[in-house]
Amino acid sequence: MFRRASIPLPLAGFGLDLLKGEARRAGVPLADFVEQAAVLYAAAPDTGRPSRRVPRFVRESEQRVGSSTVGVELSPDVWRALQELSEEQGTSVELTVLHAAMLYAAGKSGGSPSFYAS
């Protein structure tokens, strides 16, 4: 049984355009792109790279830009792994998934993926 979650995308402009553009280039809906990013992030070993952590300014910021959300379905194992990672970082699963999606999109758009072996 998969867990459904509504992941806020508190982005506008460049950030949201990056996610949507990379999903479009991959030929998948945005929700599938975000799900894939979450699955890969949860499965990736922690190599100690700073980019693996949700940035402090994201964890501590109360202000959000934009109000989009995306519905995702994640297996219980992936959800549990994301919960553990989130607790270690002092953040929510939703922000961890958002971070994973942004890293995945940045890697796909020509940046160096920081934890994906693509």
N, C-alpha and C positions, 0 to 999 in steps of 0.2 A: 504494500500500500504506500503510495507516494504522499508526501506532505505538500499541500498547496500553500503558497505564501504570496502575499502581495508585497513586492519589494519597491520601496519608494526610490525614485530616481530624482533626487533633489538637485537636478542639473538643468541648465539652460545653455543655449549657445553652443560653444565648442564641445563641451563634454557630452551633451546629449546628441549633438550631430555626429560626433566620433562613434558613439555606440550604435546609433541607427545606421550610419554609413558602413561600418564594418559588418553589421548583421546583413545588410543589403548585399554587400560584396560577397559574403559567405553564402548568400542565397537562402537564408533562414529568417524566420520571424525574430524580432528582438527578444522575445521570451526564450526562445531556444538558444540564442546566442548567450544570454545571461546564464541560463541553466548550464550550458557547456562550460562557461568560465568558472562557475561555482564548483562543478564536479572536478575540473582539473585542479583548481586551487585547493580543494579539500584533499585531493589525492597526492599532491606534490609534497615531497619531503621538505622539511625546513632546513635550508642551507645556511641560514643566518643572514641572508641578504636583507638589507633595510627595506627594500621595496616590498617585501612579503608582508610587512606590518601595515595595518591601516594607519595612515598618518595622524599624528596627534591633533592637528588642526581640524581634521574631519571628525575625530572622536569627540572633541570638545566643543565644536561649533554648534550653536543653537540655531544659527541662521542657515536657511536653505534657499537655494535659488531654483525656481521651477517647482512644479508639483506633479510631475508624471509618475506613474507607477507601472510596474510590469508584473504580471502574474507568472509565477514559476512553480514547477512541480519537481521536488527533490526526493530522492529515496531516503528512508530513515537513516541509513548509514551515512549518507552525505550530510544530512541535516545535523546528525550527532557530531560529525567531524567539524562542521562549521560552528556549531555551538561551542565545542571545546576550544577551537581557535579563537573565537570571539571572546570567550571568558579569559583566555590567556592574555588577550590584548586589551581587555577592559572596554569592549564595545559590543554592539548588537550584531546578530546574525545578518540583519538587513544591510548594515554598513559594511560588513565583511563581504557580502555578496556584491555590493556596489563596487567596492575596491577591487575585487577579483575581476569583475566585468571591465573596469577601466584598464587594469593591467593587461588583460587579454586583448582588448581593443587596441591599446597602444602597441603591443607586440605585433598584432596583425597588420597595423598600418605602417609598418616599416621600422618601428622601434625594436629594441632588443627585448624579447620576452624575458621577464625576470624569473619566472618559475615554471614556464611551460616548455616542454620539449617539442616544439613544433618545427 
